């Protein structure tokens, strides 16, 4: 075993635990911490300083996705912290004690199967998911995996880096597979949300023109400040399809990246997309897409699912943020505020992102 010099790993910690499906969130002050001697080869113990809160964490808590979550469970998958221990017999570790690293939704994969070799690590049959099938980052300490934790650039603050590890890499990867080029139009339903406000910035960094779709004055102000070329409020628009098409040369956007977990966002996209356009599916309502097959075929629409990103995508998305091209708009709270954050997420009240400060470092 290997422990950071001068660091003592405590026996217990504060953690937000959901003991069974649909159970209330409990803040436990004496949750056990896995000790260095108990780490398996390839595992590392990370002392968490900050973690983001994602809508996916709600699904993990309630177990309302077709893919089951494991309980009892510590949620969270946007964590930043310091490696304080590495399991014995971990050869050629790409990270070392004392490194500041990020923990993503994809906690681990085998790296050897066809999916991993082809760059679809997230689809590995042996994939482990942070805060879903293994404990996540709503705790002071979390066990993760040396091959999958992501080094954080030195000039990127931990609180901002947290959301890049999920919302950032997810939207960045989705734009990479959107079949767009510099100067193309992209529509972003849910643009003022946690994923959406980052998608606006990554799209601008990639040279795209952005149609931001959401509702409310706060979100309008946010997306315009981030560089959105057009704002459309879906609640006040009398004909949203016509408005989107009119804003993009009368032909419609070249791509739509739907980050909102709403079936409506998908059904509308087929109508407003430009011929030959791409619908990128990111938000995950457990519902049928409702895409009109006739118009999908007639307009030569491509439907592309995009599920998080690879280790390389994470590094690229962090580098773009470190270069100052993407800024995470967030409100910082303590871990004990998680329950109220969940309530605000369900009510759609959060513009940008909420970051929890878990421990001082």
N, C-alpha and C positions, 0 to 999 in steps of 0.2 A: 504494500500500500504506500501511497505518497500523499502527504498533507502539506499545505502551504505553511512555510516556516513562520513560526510565531503566532499561528492561528489555532484557536481551540474551538473545535466543533461542539456545539451544545447538544445535550441529550433531547431537548424539547424545543419547540418553536410555535409561533403563531401561524395558523393556516385557516383558510376558508374551505370548509368541508361540506359536501352534500352526501349524506349517508345512504340515501336510496333514491330511486327515481321519483322526481317530483317533490322530494322532501325540502323543507326550508333550509336555506343556507345557514350554517353555523360557524361562527368565528371561534376556533379552539385555541386556547392559549398554551396548551401543553401537548401539542401533537408531536409524536416521536420524529426524530431526525435520524436518517440512516447514517451510520458511522463509516469512516474511511475503510476500516477492516472488513466491512460487509459489502463494499462495492465489488461488482463483478468486473472482469476484464472488459475494457471498452467503456465502462461507466465513469462518469465524473459527478462530483457534487458541486452545485453552483449556489453561491450565496446571492440571493436575488435582491437587487436594489429597487427596480421598477418593473411594473408589468402593465401592459395594456389590457383593456376590456373589450371583447368582441361579441357581436350578436351570436356567434357560434357558441359561446359559453352558456348562453341561455338554453340553446338546444341540447347541449350536453347535460345541463342540470335537469331538464324535463324529459330527456330521452325521446324526443318527438321526431327524430330523423329515422329513416329506414335502417341506417347503420347503428347498432346499439352502442351506447356508452357504458362504461364500467363503473359500478358503484360499490362501496363508498368511493368518492372521487374528489380530488382537489383540481378545480378547473384552471383555465388560463393557459395561453400559448403565445404570449408576446412578452417574454421575460428577458431582462438584461441583468447580468450579475457577474461575479468573479468566481473563477474555478478555485475551490479551496481543497479539493481532494480528487485524486484519480485512482481508479482501481488497480490493484496489483496485476502484473503480467499484461499490461496494455502496451503492445509494441508499436513503435512508429506513430505515436499520437500526434496529430496535426496541431494540437493545442497543448499548453503547458500550465502549470500552477501559476495563479496570479493573473492569467489572461482575462480580460473583460469580453464576455461572449453573449450571444443571444440564443434564446431557445424558441423555436418555431413550432407551428402546428405539426409538421412532420418531425417527430422526435428521433426516429431511427428507421433505417431500412437495411436490407441485407447487402446492397451494393453489387451483388453478383448475378441476380436473375436477369432475364431478358428486359424487364421493365426498367430496372435500375441502369442497365448498360445502355439502353436507348434514351435515357434522359427522362424517364417517367418514374422517378424514385417514389413519388407520392402514390403510385399505383402498385407498389411492391406488395406481394401477398403477405409478407412479414412486417409490413409497416407498423410502426407504433405512433400514436397520435397524442401529442401533449394535451393534457386536460380533457382527454376523451377516453382513450384506452389505457393511458398511464397518467399518473399524477402530473399536474401542471404547475403553473407559476404563481398561483394565488397563495403563496407560502414563502417563508423566509429562506428555505432551502429546498432544492429540488434535485433529484437524480436525473441526469441526462446522459448523452452519449458523445464521446470525443469525436467521432467521425461526422457528426451532424450539427453540433453547436457552431454558431457563426461568429467569427471574430468581428468586433465592433471597431470601426475606424476611430482613431484617437481623437479627432476633432469633432466627433458627433456625440452630443450629450446623451446620456443613458435614457432619459425620459422620452426624448424624441425618437431614439433608435427603436424603442419598444414596439411602437405601432408599425414601423417599417417592416418588422419581422413577420407580420401577417398581412395587414391591410395594404402596406406598401408593396411587398413582393407579389401579392395576389393581383393587384391592379397592374403593376408593371408587367408581369408575365402575360396577363390578359391582353394588354396592348401589343405585346410582342407577337401574339398569335392572331391579331385582328386583321391582318392582310392589308394594312394601311401604309402609306408613305408620306413623306413630308408634304404638308400643304393640304392633306385630306381632312375631311370633316368627320368627327366622331361625336355621337350622342351619348350622354352619360346620365341615364335615369338614376336618381338617388345621389346626385352630385354633391349635395351638402352634407352627406353622412360621413361616417368614419372611413369607409373605403372610398367613397366618391370624391371627397375633397383631396385625397391623394391622387386619385385617377386624373383629376383636372390637371394637377401639376406635372405628373409623369407624361401626360399627353402633350402638354405645352413643351416640356423638355425634349420630346421626340419630334417636335415640329408640326404637331397636328392642330387643327382648329376645333374648338370645343363648344358644343351646345350643352349647357348645364340644365338639367331638368330636375326640379324638386319643388318644394313649396315653403312659403314663409319668408318674411323680411330678413331674419337672421341668416338663413341659408343663402338667400340672394346676395346679401352683403359679403358673406364669406367667399362664395365662388367667384364673384366679380373681383374681389381683392386678390384672388389667386390666379387670375388671368383668363377666366372663361370669356369666350368671344360673344356668346349669346346666352341669355337667361330665359327660361320658360317655366312659368309656374303652372303645374298641372291642375291645380284647383281653380285657377282663374281663367285659364285658356278655354276658349269656346270650341276650338277644334285643334287638339294638340298635334295630330298628324299633319294637318295643313301648316301649322305654325313651324314645326320642325323642318318640313320640306322647304318652306319659304325661306328659312334662315340659311339653308345650305344650297344656294344656287337654284332653288326650285326643284331640285332633283332628289333631295334627301341626303343624309350623311352616308359616307362610305362604310361606316361601322357603327354599331351600337354596343356599348359595353354595359350590360345591365347588372349593377351592383345591388339594387334593391331586392329584397326577398319578397317580391310581389309577382304574381302571375300576370297581372296587367302589363307590367313593363315588357314582358316577352311578347304578348299578343299584339301590342301596339307596334313593336319594332318591325315586324314583318311588313306592316302597312307603310311606315315612313321611310324605311331604308331605301337607298339608291339601288337601282338594278346592278347586280353583281356585288352587292354589299355583304358584309359579314355581321352576323349576330353572335356576340360573345357572351356566353352564359356564365355568370359568376355568382350572383345572389341565388340562394337555394331554397325557395319555397317547396315544401313537399306536395307538389301539385303537378298536373299535366301542363305542358307548356302552352297548349292551345294554338300552336302555329297553324295558320291556314296553308294547307299543302298546295293548293292551286297557285297562290301567289308566291309561295316559296320557290316553286318550280319555275313559274312564269317569269319571275324577276331574277332567277339564277342566284338566289340567296344561299349563302353558306352559313350553317349553324355550327358554332365551335364552342365546345365546353372547355373551360379553363379552370383547373383545380390547383390552387396554390402554385408554388414554384419549386425549382430544384435548389440545391446548395449554391450553384453558380448564379441563379436568378437572385438569390438572397444577397450575395456579395455585390452584384451589379446594382441592385436597388438601393443598398446602403451607400455605395460609392456615389451615386447620383445625389442622394440626400447630403452626404458629406461635402459634396462640391457646391452646396448651397442652392441647388436647383429645385429641391423639394423641402418644404417645411411642414412639420406636423403641427396642426392646430389642436391644442389639447388643454384640458383642465386637469390639474393634479389634485388628487385626494388621497386619503389613507386607505389601507386595506379594509378597515372597519366600515367604510362607506360603500362596500361592494353591493350590499343588498339594495340600497337606494339607487345605485347606478343601474342595476338590473331593471328596476321599476321604470326609470327614465328611458332606458333603451326600449322597453316594451311599449312605452307611450310615444316613442318617436321624438322625444324632447331634446336629444343630444345633437348639437351641431359640432362636427369635428370628432374629437376622440377624448376619452377619459383615460388618464394614466394614474395608476396607484403607486405611491411610494411605499414600498414594503419594508425597507430598512435603510438606515443611514450608512454610507460607505465612504 
